[in-house]
Amino acid sequence: MVGFAIWLVCLVITDNINDSVAGNIAMSLLSVLVAIAGTIVGVVVYVLPTIIAARRNMPHVGSIAVVNVFLGFTYVGWVVALAMAVAGKPVNR
């Protein structure tokens, strides 16, 4: 979602900045690269609770991942997954 919004902004900027063919190609390439970077950042932020739980060796990483993946698109589901990831004591492995 974030990547699409960034791509859309770059697309609008591309249409307004330069009318030359080379300028449009360069700006289109830039907009695609920014969209890819924005998508990667968006995915990492989306699964951040799961990453935190895995790094902390939490006992129920699978449950946290399920809540994160299936309910993370709602803000409440993402916050619940984040709370599950940081609450409690990690398992010593």
N, CA, C and O atoms as a CHARMM CRD file, in Angstrom:
* protein
*
  372
    1    1 MET  N      0.83100  -1.18700   0.00000 PROA 1      0.00000
    2    1 MET  CA     0.00000   0.00000   0.00000 PROA 1      0.00000
    3    1 MET  C      0.87400   1.24900   0.00000 PROA 1      0.00000
    4    1 MET  O      0.63800   2.17600  -0.77400 PROA 1      0.00000
    5    2 VAL  N      1.87500   1.27400   0.85900 PROA 2      0.00000
    6    2 VAL  CA     2.78200   2.41400   0.92100 PROA 2      0.00000
    7    2 VAL  C      3.55500   2.52800  -0.38300 PROA 2      0.00000
    8    2 VAL  O      3.74200   3.62700  -0.90400 PROA 2      0.00000
    9    3 GLY  N      4.00200   1.40200  -0.90600 PROA 3      0.00000
   10    3 GLY  CA     4.74400   1.40700  -2.16200 PROA 3      0.00000
   11    3 GLY  C      3.90800   1.94000  -3.31300 PROA 3      0.00000
   12    3 GLY  O      4.40700   2.68600  -4.15600 PROA 3      0.00000
   13    4 PHE  N      2.62600   1.55700  -3.35000 PROA 4      0.00000
   14    4 PHE  CA     1.74300   2.04800  -4.40000 PROA 4      0.00000
   15    4 PHE  C      1.54700   3.55100  -4.30000 PROA 4      0.00000
   16    4 PHE  O      1.53200   4.24200  -5.31900 PROA 4      0.00000
   17    5 ALA  N      1.39800   4.06200  -3.09000 PROA 5      0.00000
   18    5 ALA  CA     1.22200   5.50400  -2.90700 PROA 5      0.00000
   19    5 ALA  C      2.46600   6.25800  -3.35300 PROA 5      0.00000
   20    5 ALA  O      2.35800   7.29800  -4.00300 PROA 5      0.00000
   21    6 ILE  N      3.64200   5.75100  -3.01400 PROA 6      0.00000
   22    6 ILE  CA     4.88800   6.39300  -3.43800 PROA 6      0.00000
   23    6 ILE  C      5.02500   6.32900  -4.95100 PROA 6      0.00000
   24    6 ILE  O      5.44800   7.29800  -5.58200 PROA 6      0.00000
   25    7 TRP  N      4.66700   5.18500  -5.53500 PROA 7      0.00000
   26    7 TRP  CA     4.72900   5.05000  -6.98100 PROA 7      0.00000
   27    7 TRP  C      3.79200   6.04100  -7.65400 PROA 7      0.00000
   28    7 TRP  O      4.15500   6.64900  -8.66100 PROA 7      0.00000
   29    8 LEU  N      2.60300   6.20900  -7.11600 PROA 8      0.00000
   30    8 LEU  CA     1.63500   7.13600  -7.69100 PROA 8      0.00000
   31    8 LEU  C      2.14100   8.57700  -7.62900 PROA 8      0.00000
   32    8 LEU  O      1.98000   9.33000  -8.58900 PROA 8      0.00000
   33    9 VAL  N      2.74800   8.96200  -6.51600 PROA 9      0.00000
   34    9 VAL  CA     3.31400  10.30500  -6.39200 PROA 9      0.00000
   35    9 VAL  C      4.43400  10.49400  -7.41300 PROA 9      0.00000
   36    9 VAL  O      4.50800  11.53700  -8.06300 PROA 9      0.00000
   37   10 CYS  N      5.30300   9.49600  -7.55900 PROA 10     0.00000
   38   10 CYS  CA     6.37800   9.60400  -8.54600 PROA 10     0.00000
   39   10 CYS  C      5.82700   9.67800  -9.96300 PROA 10     0.00000
   40   10 CYS  O      6.39100  10.37100 -10.81100 PROA 10     0.00000
   41   11 LEU  N      4.74600   8.98200 -10.22600 PROA 11     0.00000
   42   11 LEU  CA     4.12900   9.03000 -11.54100 PROA 11     0.00000
   43   11 LEU  C      3.59400  10.42500 -11.84500 PROA 11     0.00000
   44   11 LEU  O      3.75200  10.92300 -12.95900 PROA 11     0.00000
   45   12 VAL  N      2.97100  11.04700 -10.87300 PROA 12     0.00000
   46   12 VAL  CA     2.47000  12.41200 -11.05300 PROA 12     0.00000
   47   12 VAL  C      3.62400  13.37100 -11.26200 PROA 12     0.00000
   48   12 VAL  O      3.55300  14.24700 -12.12400 PROA 12     0.00000
   49   13 ILE  N      4.68600  13.21900 -10.48600 PROA 13     0.00000
   50   13 ILE  CA     5.86600  14.08500 -10.64400 PROA 13     0.00000
   51   13 ILE  C      6.47700  13.87900 -12.02400 PROA 13     0.00000
   52   13 ILE  O      6.89500  14.84200 -12.66700 PROA 13     0.00000
   53   14 THR  N      6.53100  12.62300 -12.48700 PROA 14     0.00000
   54   14 THR  CA     7.09200  12.31700 -13.80000 PROA 14     0.00000
   55   14 THR  C      6.33600  13.05700 -14.89100 PROA 14     0.00000
   56   14 THR  O      6.95800  13.60400 -15.80200 PROA 14     0.00000
   57   15 ASP  N      5.04400  13.08700 -14.82400 PROA 15     0.00000
   58   15 ASP  CA     4.24600  13.74800 -15.84700 PROA 15     0.00000
   59   15 ASP  C      4.42300  15.25800 -15.82800 PROA 15     0.00000
   60   15 ASP  O      4.26100  15.90700 -16.86100 PROA 15     0.00000
   61   16 ASN  N      4.74700  15.82400 -14.68500 PROA 16     0.00000
   62   16 ASN  CA     4.84000  17.27100 -14.57300 PROA 16     0.00000
   63   16 ASN  C      6.24500  17.83100 -14.76200 PROA 16     0.00000
   64   16 ASN  O      6.38500  19.01100 -15.08300 PROA 16     0.00000
   65   17 ILE  N      7.28700  17.02800 -14.57500 PROA 17     0.00000
   66   17 ILE  CA     8.64700  17.56400 -14.59600 PROA 17     0.00000
   67   17 ILE  C      9.19200  17.73300 -16.00600 PROA 17     0.00000
   68   17 ILE  O      9.67600  18.81100 -16.35200 PROA 17     0.00000
   69   18 ASN  N      9.12300  16.71000 -16.80900 PROA 18     0.00000
   70   18 ASN  CA     9.88400  16.72400 -18.04500 PROA 18     0.00000
   71   18 ASN  C      9.05800  16.12400 -19.16300 PROA 18     0.00000
   72   18 ASN  O      8.41400  15.09000 -18.98600 PROA 18     0.00000
   73   19 ASP  N      9.07700  16.78500 -20.33000 PROA 19     0.00000
   74   19 ASP  CA     8.33900  16.27400 -21.47600 PROA 19     0.00000
   75   19 ASP  C      9.22500  15.50400 -22.44600 PROA 19     0.00000
   76   19 ASP  O      8.72200  14.92900 -23.41100 PROA 19     0.00000
   77   20 SER  N     10.53200  15.48100 -22.20900 PROA 20     0.00000
   78   20 SER  CA    11.41600  14.75700 -23.11600 PROA 20     0.00000
   79   20 SER  C     11.29100  13.25600 -22.89000 PROA 20     0.00000
   80   20 SER  O     10.94500  12.80600 -21.79700 PROA 20     0.00000
   81   21 VAL  N     11.57400  12.49700 -23.92900 PROA 21     0.00000
   82   21 VAL  CA    11.46000  11.03700 -23.84300 PROA 21     0.00000
   83   21 VAL  C     12.46400  10.48000 -22.85100 PROA 21     0.00000
   84   21 VAL  O     12.11300   9.62900 -22.03300 PROA 21     0.00000
   85   22 ALA  N     13.70900  10.94300 -22.90600 PROA 22     0.00000
   86   22 ALA  CA    14.73700  10.44600 -21.98700 PROA 22     0.00000
   87   22 ALA  C     14.39600  10.80000 -20.54100 PROA 22     0.00000
   88   22 ALA  O     14.59600   9.99000 -19.63600 PROA 22     0.00000
   89   23 GLY  N     13.88400  12.00300 -20.33000 PROA 23     0.00000
   90   23 GLY  CA    13.48900  12.40400 -18.98000 PROA 23     0.00000
   91   23 GLY  C     12.35600  11.56000 -18.44700 PROA 23     0.00000
   92   23 GLY  O     12.34300  11.20500 -17.26900 PROA 23     0.00000
   93   24 ASN  N     11.39200  11.23000 -19.31600 PROA 24     0.00000
   94   24 ASN  CA    10.27500  10.38900 -18.88800 PROA 24     0.00000
   95   24 ASN  C     10.71900   8.97600 -18.57400 PROA 24     0.00000
   96   24 ASN  O     10.23100   8.36700 -17.62200 PROA 24     0.00000
   97   25 ILE  N     11.63800   8.45000 -19.36200 PROA 25     0.00000
   98   25 ILE  CA    12.14000   7.10400 -19.10000 PROA 25     0.00000
   99   25 ILE  C     12.90100   7.08000 -17.77600 PROA 25     0.00000
  100   25 ILE  O     12.72900   6.16300 -16.97200 PROA 25     0.00000
  101   26 ALA  N     13.73500   8.08400 -17.55400 PROA 26     0.00000
  102   26 ALA  CA    14.50500   8.14500 -16.31200 PROA 26     0.00000
  103   26 ALA  C     13.58700   8.29000 -15.10400 PROA 26     0.00000
  104   26 ALA  O     13.79300   7.62300 -14.09000 PROA 26     0.00000
  105   27 MET  N     12.59200   9.14200 -15.19700 PROA 27     0.00000
  106   27 MET  CA    11.67500   9.33500 -14.07800 PROA 27     0.00000
  107   27 MET  C     10.78900   8.11300 -13.87700 PROA 27     0.00000
  108   27 MET  O     10.42900   7.78600 -12.74600 PROA 27     0.00000
  109   28 SER  N     10.43300   7.43200 -14.97600 PROA 28     0.00000
  110   28 SER  CA     9.64500   6.21100 -14.83500 PROA 28     0.00000
  111   28 SER  C     10.45600   5.13200 -14.13800 PROA 28     0.00000
  112   28 SER  O      9.93400   4.39900 -13.29800 PROA 28     0.00000
  113   29 LEU  N     11.73300   5.03600 -14.48900 PROA 29     0.00000
  114   29 LEU  CA    12.60500   4.07600 -13.82500 PROA 29     0.00000
  115   29 LEU  C     12.75600   4.42200 -12.34800 PROA 29     0.00000
  116   29 LEU  O     12.72300   3.54400 -11.48500 PROA 29     0.00000
  117   30 LEU  N     12.92100   5.71000 -12.07100 PROA 30     0.00000
  118   30 LEU  CA    13.02400   6.15000 -10.68700 PROA 30     0.00000
  119   30 LEU  C     11.74900   5.83700  -9.91500 PROA 30     0.00000
  120   30 LEU  O     11.80700   5.40500  -8.76400 PROA 30     0.00000
  121   31 SER  N     10.61300   6.05100 -10.53700 PROA 31     0.00000
  122   31 SER  CA     9.35900   5.78200  -9.84700 PROA 31     0.00000
  123   31 SER  C      9.18600   4.29200  -9.57000 PROA 31     0.00000
  124   31 SER  O      8.64900   3.91400  -8.52900 PROA 31     0.00000
  125   32 VAL  N      9.63700   3.44400 -10.49200 PROA 32     0.00000
  126   32 VAL  CA     9.56100   1.99800 -10.27100 PROA 32     0.00000
  127   32 VAL  C     10.48800   1.59400  -9.13300 PROA 32     0.00000
  128   32 VAL  O     10.10200   0.79600  -8.28000 PROA 32     0.00000
  129   33 LEU  N     11.70300   2.13200  -9.10700 PROA 33     0.00000
  130   33 LEU  CA    12.64300   1.80600  -8.03500 PROA 33     0.00000
  131   33 LEU  C     12.13700   2.27800  -6.68000 PROA 33     0.00000
  132   33 LEU  O     12.27800   1.57000  -5.68300 PROA 33     0.00000
  133   34 VAL  N     11.55100   3.46700  -6.63600 PROA 34     0.00000
  134   34 VAL  CA    11.00100   3.97800  -5.38400 PROA 34     0.00000
  135   34 VAL  C      9.80500   3.13000  -4.95000 PROA 34     0.00000
  136   34 VAL  O      9.62700   2.87000  -3.76000 PROA 34     0.00000
  137   35 ALA  N      8.99700   2.70300  -5.90200 PROA 35     0.00000
  138   35 ALA  CA     7.85700   1.84700  -5.56900 PROA 35     0.00000
  139   35 ALA  C      8.32100   0.50500  -5.01700 PROA 35     0.00000
  140   35 ALA  O      7.73600  -0.00900  -4.06400 PROA 35     0.00000
  141   36 ILE  N      9.36300  -0.06100  -5.60300 PROA 36     0.00000
  142   36 ILE  CA     9.90000  -1.33600  -5.10000 PROA 36     0.00000
  143   36 ILE  C     10.45900  -1.15500  -3.69600 PROA 36     0.00000
  144   36 ILE  O     10.20800  -1.98000  -2.81700 PROA 36     0.00000
  145   37 ALA  N     11.21100  -0.08600  -3.48000 PROA 37     0.00000
  146   37 ALA  CA    11.76900   0.17900  -2.14900 PROA 37     0.00000
  147   37 ALA  C     10.65000   0.41700  -1.13300 PROA 37     0.00000
  148   37 ALA  O     10.71600  -0.08100  -0.00900 PROA 37     0.00000
  149   38 GLY  N      9.64100   1.16500  -1.52000 PROA 38     0.00000
  150   38 GLY  CA     8.50800   1.41400  -0.62200 PROA 38     0.00000
  151   38 GLY  C      7.74400   0.14800  -0.28900 PROA 38     0.00000
  152   38 GLY  O      7.28500  -0.02500   0.84000 PROA 38     0.00000
  153   39 THR  N      7.60300  -0.73500  -1.26300 PROA 39     0.00000
  154   39 THR  CA     6.92000  -2.00600  -1.02100 PROA 39     0.00000
  155   39 THR  C      7.71300  -2.87300  -0.05300 PROA 39     0.00000
  156   39 THR  O      7.13800  -3.49000   0.84300 PROA 39     0.00000
  157   40 ILE  N      9.02500  -2.92200  -0.23000 PROA 40     0.00000
  158   40 ILE  CA     9.87200  -3.70800   0.68000 PROA 40     0.00000
  159   40 ILE  C      9.77300  -3.16100   2.09500 PROA 40     0.00000
  160   40 ILE  O      9.62400  -3.92600   3.04700 PROA 40     0.00000
  161   41 VAL  N      9.85500  -1.85200   2.24000 PROA 41     0.00000
  162   41 VAL  CA     9.73300  -1.23500   3.57200 PROA 41     0.00000
  163   41 VAL  C      8.35800  -1.52600   4.15600 PROA 41     0.00000
  164   41 VAL  O      8.24200  -1.83300   5.34200 PROA 41     0.00000
  165   42 GLY  N      7.32800  -1.43500   3.34600 PROA 42     0.00000
  166   42 GLY  CA     5.97500  -1.72000   3.82400 PROA 42     0.00000
  167   42 GLY  C      5.79900  -3.14200   4.30900 PROA 42     0.00000
  168   42 GLY  O      5.15600  -3.37700   5.33200 PROA 42     0.00000
  169   43 VAL  N      6.36500  -4.09500   3.58200 PROA 43     0.00000
  170   43 VAL  CA     6.26500  -5.50700   3.98400 PROA 43     0.00000
  171   43 VAL  C      7.03300  -5.74500   5.27900 PROA 43     0.00000
  172   43 VAL  O      6.55400  -6.46100   6.15900 PROA 43     0.00000
  173   44 VAL  N      8.21300  -5.15400   5.40400 PROA 44     0.00000
  174   44 VAL  CA     9.00700  -5.32700   6.63700 PROA 44     0.00000
  175   44 VAL  C      8.25800  -4.74100   7.82900 PROA 44     0.00000
  176   44 VAL  O      8.22000  -5.35600   8.89500 PROA 44     0.00000
  177   45 VAL  N      7.66700  -3.56900   7.66500 PROA 45     0.00000
  178   45 VAL  CA     6.90100  -2.96500   8.76400 PROA 45     0.00000
  179   45 VAL  C      5.68600  -3.82100   9.08600 PROA 45     0.00000
  180   45 VAL  O      5.33400  -3.97900  10.25500 PROA 45     0.00000
  181   46 TYR  N      5.03700  -4.37700   8.06100 PROA 46     0.00000
  182   46 TYR  CA     3.84900  -5.21300   8.27100 PROA 46     0.00000
  183   46 TYR  C      4.17700  -6.45200   9.10800 PROA 46     0.00000
  184   46 TYR  O      3.41000  -6.81000  10.00100 PROA 46     0.00000
  185   47 VAL  N      5.29300  -7.10100   8.83300 PROA 47     0.00000
  186   47 VAL  CA     5.64600  -8.32500   9.55700 PROA 47     0.00000
  187   47 VAL  C      6.59000  -8.06300  10.72800 PROA 47     0.00000
  188   47 VAL  O      7.16000  -9.00400  11.28100 PROA 47     0.00000
  189   48 LEU  N      6.76200  -6.81300  11.10800 PROA 48     0.00000
  190   48 LEU  CA     7.65600  -6.46000  12.21200 PROA 48     0.00000
  191   48 LEU  C      7.33700  -7.20100  13.51100 PROA 48     0.00000
  192   48 LEU  O      8.27200  -7.64200  14.18000 PROA 48     0.00000
  193   49 PRO  N      6.07400  -7.36100  13.90500 PROA 49     0.00000
  194   49 PRO  CA     5.81200  -8.13400  15.12600 PROA 49     0.00000
  195   49 PRO  C      6.33100  -9.57200  15.05300 PROA 49     0.00000
  196   49 PRO  O      6.83500 -10.09800  16.04600 PROA 49     0.00000
  197   50 THR  N      6.21200 -10.19800  13.90900 PROA 50     0.00000
  198   50 THR  CA     6.71300 -11.56100  13.75000 PROA 50     0.00000
  199   50 THR  C      8.23300 -11.59100  13.81200 PROA 50     0.00000
  200   50 THR  O      8.81400 -12.49500  14.41300 PROA 50     0.00000
  201   51 ILE  N      8.87800 -10.61000  13.19600 PROA 51     0.00000
  202   51 ILE  CA    10.33900 -10.52700  13.23800 PROA 51     0.00000
  203   51 ILE  C     10.81200 -10.32400  14.67300 PROA 51     0.00000
  204   51 ILE  O     11.77300 -10.96300  15.10200 PROA 51     0.00000
  205   52 ILE  N     10.15500  -9.44700  15.41300 PROA 52     0.00000
  206   52 ILE  CA    10.52800  -9.18900  16.80700 PROA 52     0.00000
  207   52 ILE  C     10.35100 -10.45200  17.64500 PROA 52     0.00000
  208   52 ILE  O     11.21700 -10.78900  18.45200 PROA 52     0.00000
  209   53 ALA  N      9.23400 -11.14800  17.45600 PROA 53     0.00000
  210   53 ALA  CA     8.97800 -12.37400  18.22600 PROA 53     0.00000
  211   53 ALA  C     10.02200 -13.44200  17.93000 PROA 53     0.00000
  212   53 ALA  O     10.48200 -14.13100  18.84100 PROA 53     0.00000
  213   54 ALA  N     10.39600 -13.58200  16.66900 PROA 54     0.00000
  214   54 ALA  CA    11.39900 -14.58700  16.30800 PROA 54     0.00000
  215   54 ALA  C     12.76800 -14.22800  16.87500 PROA 54     0.00000
  216   54 ALA  O     13.49000 -15.10300  17.35200 PROA 54     0.00000
  217   55 ARG  N     13.12400 -12.96100  16.82700 PROA 55     0.00000
  218   55 ARG  CA    14.42400 -12.52700  17.35200 PROA 55     0.00000
  219   55 ARG  C     14.49000 -12.64400  18.87500 PROA 55     0.00000
  220   55 ARG  O     15.56700 -12.86800  19.42700 PROA 55     0.00000
  221   56 ARG  N     13.34800 -12.49500  19.56500 PROA 56     0.00000
  222   56 ARG  CA    13.32500 -12.59800  21.03000 PROA 56     0.00000
  223   56 ARG  C     13.12600 -14.02400  21.50900 PROA 56     0.00000
  224   56 ARG  O     13.08100 -14.25900  22.71700 PROA 56     0.00000
  225   57 ASN  N     13.00200 -14.99500  20.59000 PROA 57     0.00000
  226   57 ASN  CA    12.75300 -16.39900  20.93900 PROA 57     0.00000
  227   57 ASN  C     11.50000 -16.56600  21.79100 PROA 57     0.00000
  228   57 ASN  O     11.52200 -17.25400  22.81200 PROA 57     0.00000
  229   58 MET  N     10.43200 -15.94500  21.37400 PROA 58     0.00000
  230   58 MET  CA     9.17100 -16.06400  22.10000 PROA 58     0.00000
  231   58 MET  C      8.59800 -17.46500  21.90600 PROA 58     0.00000
  232   58 MET  O      8.79300 -18.07600  20.85400 PROA 58     0.00000
  233   59 PRO  N      7.89000 -17.97900  22.91800 PROA 59     0.00000
  234   59 PRO  CA     7.41600 -19.36800  22.84300 PROA 59     0.00000
  235   59 PRO  C      6.33500 -19.60600  21.78800 PROA 59     0.00000
  236   59 PRO  O      6.22500 -20.72500  21.28700 PROA 59     0.00000
  237   60 HSD  N      5.55000 -18.62000  21.43900 PROA 60     0.00000
  238   60 HSD  CA     4.44300 -18.81500  20.49900 PROA 60     0.00000
  239   60 HSD  C      4.61400 -17.93800  19.25900 PROA 60     0.00000
  240   60 HSD  O      3.74200 -17.13500  18.92700 PROA 60     0.00000
  241   61 VAL  N      5.74300 -18.10400  18.58800 PROA 61     0.00000
  242   61 VAL  CA     6.02400 -17.30400  17.38700 PROA 61     0.00000
  243   61 VAL  C      4.99700 -17.61300  16.30100 PROA 61     0.00000
  244   61 VAL  O      4.59800 -16.71800  15.55600 PROA 61     0.00000
  245   62 GLY  N      4.57100 -18.85300  16.20600 PROA 62     0.00000
  246   62 GLY  CA     3.57300 -19.23600  15.20100 PROA 62     0.00000
  247   62 GLY  C      2.24800 -18.52000  15.40100 PROA 62     0.00000
  248   62 GLY  O      1.63700 -18.05200  14.44000 PROA 62     0.00000
  249   63 SER  N      1.80700 -18.43500  16.64200 PROA 63     0.00000
  250   63 SER  CA     0.55400 -17.73100  16.93100 PROA 63     0.00000
  251   63 SER  C      0.67000 -16.24900  16.60800 PROA 63     0.00000
  252   63 SER  O     -0.25600 -15.64000  16.07200 PROA 63     0.00000
  253   64 ILE  N      1.80700 -15.68900  16.93900 PROA 64     0.00000
  254   64 ILE  CA     2.03500 -14.26900  16.65100 PROA 64     0.00000
  255   64 ILE  C      2.05200 -14.04900  15.14300 PROA 64     0.00000
  256   64 ILE  O      1.50200 -13.06200  14.65200 PROA 64     0.00000
  257   65 ALA  N      2.67600 -14.95900  14.41100 PROA 65     0.00000
  258   65 ALA  CA     2.72500 -14.83300  12.95500 PROA 65     0.00000
  259   65 ALA  C      1.33200 -14.94500  12.33600 PROA 65     0.00000
  260   65 ALA  O      1.00900 -14.21400  11.39900 PROA 65     0.00000
  261   66 VAL  N      0.51500 -15.84500  12.85000 PROA 66     0.00000
  262   66 VAL  CA    -0.84800 -15.99800  12.32600 PROA 66     0.00000
  263   66 VAL  C     -1.66400 -14.73500  12.56900 PROA 66     0.00000
  264   66 VAL  O     -2.34200 -14.24900  11.66400 PROA 66     0.00000
  265   67 VAL  N     -1.60300 -14.20700  13.77800 PROA 67     0.00000
  266   67 VAL  CA    -2.32200 -12.96000  14.07400 PROA 67     0.00000
  267   67 VAL  C     -1.79100 -11.83700  13.19700 PROA 67     0.00000
  268   67 VAL  O     -2.56600 -11.04500  12.66200 PROA 67     0.00000
  269   68 ASN  N     -0.48600 -11.76500  13.04700 PROA 68     0.00000
  270   68 ASN  CA     0.13300 -10.70600  12.25000 PROA 68     0.00000
  271   68 ASN  C     -0.27800 -10.78500  10.78100 PROA 68     0.00000
  272   68 ASN  O     -0.65700  -9.77900  10.18100 PROA 68     0.00000
  273   69 VAL  N     -0.20100 -11.98000  10.20700 PROA 69     0.00000
  274   69 VAL  CA    -0.49100 -12.12300   8.77500 PROA 69     0.00000
  275   69 VAL  C     -1.97000 -11.94700   8.47500 PROA 69     0.00000
  276   69 VAL  O     -2.32800 -11.26500   7.51400 PROA 69     0.00000
  277   70 PHE  N     -2.84700 -12.56000   9.29400 PROA 70     0.00000
  278   70 PHE  CA    -4.26500 -12.54300   8.96400 PROA 70     0.00000
  279   70 PHE  C     -5.02700 -11.34700   9.52700 PROA 70     0.00000
  280   70 PHE  O     -6.07600 -10.98500   8.99400 PROA 70     0.00000
  281   71 LEU  N     -4.52200 -10.72900  10.59000 PROA 71     0.00000
  282   71 LEU  CA    -5.21300  -9.56900  11.15800 PROA 71     0.00000
  283   71 LEU  C     -4.36400  -8.30900  11.14200 PROA 71     0.00000
  284   71 LEU  O     -4.81600  -7.25000  11.57900 PROA 71     0.00000
  285   72 GLY  N     -3.14500  -8.41300  10.64500 PROA 72     0.00000
  286   72 GLY  CA    -2.23600  -7.27400  10.65400 PROA 72     0.00000
  287   72 GLY  C     -2.67500  -6.13200   9.76400 PROA 72     0.00000
  288   72 GLY  O     -2.26100  -4.99000   9.96800 PROA 72     0.00000
  289   73 PHE  N     -3.51600  -6.42800   8.76800 PROA 73     0.00000
  290   73 PHE  CA    -3.97100  -5.35000   7.89200 PROA 73     0.00000
  291   73 PHE  C     -4.86700  -4.36600   8.63000 PROA 73     0.00000
  292   73 PHE  O     -5.00900  -3.21800   8.20900 PROA 73     0.00000
  293   74 THR  N     -5.47100  -4.80900   9.72900 PROA 74     0.00000
  294   74 THR  CA    -6.19600  -3.88000  10.58700 PROA 74     0.00000
  295   74 THR  C     -5.19000  -3.33800  11.58900 PROA 74     0.00000
  296   74 THR  O     -4.30100  -4.06500  12.03300 PROA 74     0.00000
  297   75 TYR  N     -5.31700  -2.12800  11.92900 PROA 75     0.00000
  298   75 TYR  CA    -4.36900  -1.52600  12.87000 PROA 75     0.00000
  299   75 TYR  C     -4.42200  -2.24900  14.21400 PROA 75     0.00000
  300   75 TYR  O     -3.38800  -2.46300  14.84800 PROA 75     0.00000
  301   76 VAL  N     -5.61100  -2.62000  14.64100 PROA 76     0.00000
  302   76 VAL  CA    -5.77700  -3.29700  15.93200 PROA 76     0.00000
  303   76 VAL  C     -5.06700  -4.64900  15.91000 PROA 76     0.00000
  304   76 VAL  O     -4.38700  -4.99600  16.87700 PROA 76     0.00000
  305   77 GLY  N     -5.20700  -5.40900  14.84400 PROA 77     0.00000
  306   77 GLY  CA    -4.54400  -6.70700  14.73900 PROA 77     0.00000
  307   77 GLY  C     -3.03200  -6.58800  14.76200 PROA 77     0.00000
  308   77 GLY  O     -2.34900  -7.41400  15.36600 PROA 77     0.00000
  309   78 TRP  N     -2.50700  -5.56100  14.10600 PROA 78     0.00000
  310   78 TRP  CA    -1.06200  -5.34600  14.08700 PROA 78     0.00000
  311   78 TRP  C     -0.56600  -4.98600  15.48200 PROA 78     0.00000
  312   78 TRP  O      0.47700  -5.48100  15.91100 PROA 78     0.00000
  313   79 VAL  N     -1.29800  -4.13000  16.19800 PROA 79     0.00000
  314   79 VAL  CA    -0.90500  -3.72900  17.55400 PROA 79     0.00000
  315   79 VAL  C     -0.98600  -4.92800  18.50000 PROA 79     0.00000
  316   79 VAL  O     -0.12300  -5.09300  19.36200 PROA 79     0.00000
  317   80 VAL  N     -2.01300  -5.76300  18.34700 PROA 80     0.00000
  318   80 VAL  CA    -2.13200  -6.96000  19.18500 PROA 80     0.00000
  319   80 VAL  C     -0.94700  -7.89400  18.92600 PROA 80     0.00000
  320   80 VAL  O     -0.36400  -8.42800  19.86900 PROA 80     0.00000
  321   81 ALA  N     -0.59000  -8.09200  17.66000 PROA 81     0.00000
  322   81 ALA  CA     0.56000  -8.94900  17.34100 PROA 81     0.00000
  323   81 ALA  C      1.84600  -8.36200  17.91000 PROA 81     0.00000
  324   81 ALA  O      2.69800  -9.09900  18.40800 PROA 81     0.00000
  325   82 LEU  N      1.99000  -7.05500  17.84000 PROA 82     0.00000
  326   82 LEU  CA     3.17900  -6.41000  18.40700 PROA 82     0.00000
  327   82 LEU  C      3.20800  -6.56900  19.92600 PROA 82     0.00000
  328   82 LEU  O      4.26600  -6.82400  20.50000 PROA 82     0.00000
  329   83 ALA  N      2.06300  -6.42200  20.57400 PROA 83     0.00000
  330   83 ALA  CA     1.99600  -6.60200  22.03000 PROA 83     0.00000
  331   83 ALA  C      2.33800  -8.04000  22.41100 PROA 83     0.00000
  332   83 ALA  O      3.02800  -8.27400  23.40300 PROA 83     0.00000
  333   84 MET  N      1.85700  -9.00100  21.62700 PROA 84     0.00000
  334   84 MET  CA     2.18300 -10.39700  21.89900 PROA 84     0.00000
  335   84 MET  C      3.68600 -10.64600  21.72000 PROA 84     0.00000
  336   84 MET  O      4.27600 -11.45800  22.43400 PROA 84     0.00000
  337   85 ALA  N      4.29200  -9.95000  20.77200 PROA 85     0.00000
  338   85 ALA  CA     5.72100 -10.15700  20.47200 PROA 85     0.00000
  339   85 ALA  C      6.62400  -9.59800  21.56400 PROA 85     0.00000
  340   85 ALA  O      7.70100 -10.14000  21.81300 PROA 85     0.00000
  341   86 VAL  N      6.19600  -8.51600  22.22100 PROA 86     0.00000
  342   86 VAL  CA     7.08100  -7.89500  23.21900 PROA 86     0.00000
  343   86 VAL  C      6.69000  -8.25100  24.65100 PROA 86     0.00000
  344   86 VAL  O      7.45800  -7.98300  25.57400 PROA 86     0.00000
  345   87 ALA  N      5.52900  -8.84200  24.85800 PROA 87     0.00000
  346   87 ALA  CA     5.08800  -9.18800  26.21200 PROA 87     0.00000
  347   87 ALA  C      5.64500 -10.56600  26.60700 PROA 87     0.00000
  348   87 ALA  O      5.85200 -11.43800  25.76200 PROA 87     0.00000
  349   88 GLY  N      5.86800 -10.72500  27.85700 PROA 88     0.00000
  350   88 GLY  CA     6.32000 -12.01000  28.35900 PROA 88     0.00000
  351   88 GLY  C      7.82600 -12.18900  28.29000 PROA 88     0.00000
  352   88 GLY  O      8.57000 -11.31500  27.84400 PROA 88     0.00000
  353   89 LYS  N      8.23800 -13.35000  28.74900 PROA 89     0.00000
  354   89 LYS  CA     9.67000 -13.64100  28.79000 PROA 89     0.00000
  355   89 LYS  C     10.03000 -14.56700  27.63700 PROA 89     0.00000
  356   89 LYS  O      9.29500 -15.50600  27.32900 PROA 89     0.00000
  357   90 PRO  N     11.15800 -14.29700  27.00800 PROA 90     0.00000
  358   90 PRO  CA    11.62200 -15.18200  25.91500 PROA 90     0.00000
  359   90 PRO  C     12.05700 -16.53800  26.46100 PROA 90     0.00000
  360   90 PRO  O     12.42000 -16.67000  27.63000 PROA 90     0.00000
  361   91 VAL  N     12.01100 -17.53100  25.59800 PROA 91     0.00000
  362   91 VAL  CA    12.45100 -18.88200  25.94300 PROA 91     0.00000
  363   91 VAL  C     13.95500 -18.96300  25.72200 PROA 91     0.00000
  364   91 VAL  O     14.45600 -18.51100  24.69300 PROA 91     0.00000
  365   92 ASN  N     14.66900 -19.52800  26.67000 PROA 92     0.00000
  366   92 ASN  CA    16.11700 -19.72500  26.50200 PROA 92     0.00000
  367   92 ASN  C     16.34400 -20.95500  25.66100 PROA 92     0.00000
  368   92 ASN  O     15.92600 -22.05500  26.02300 PROA 92     0.00000
  369   93 ARG  N     17.01300 -20.76600  24.52700 PROA 93     0.00000
  370   93 ARG  CA    17.27200 -21.90200  23.63100 PROA 93     0.00000
  371   93 ARG  C     18.74200 -22.11500  23.46900 PROA 93     0.00000
  372   93 ARG  O     19.15800 -23.02500  22.75200 PROA 93     0.00000
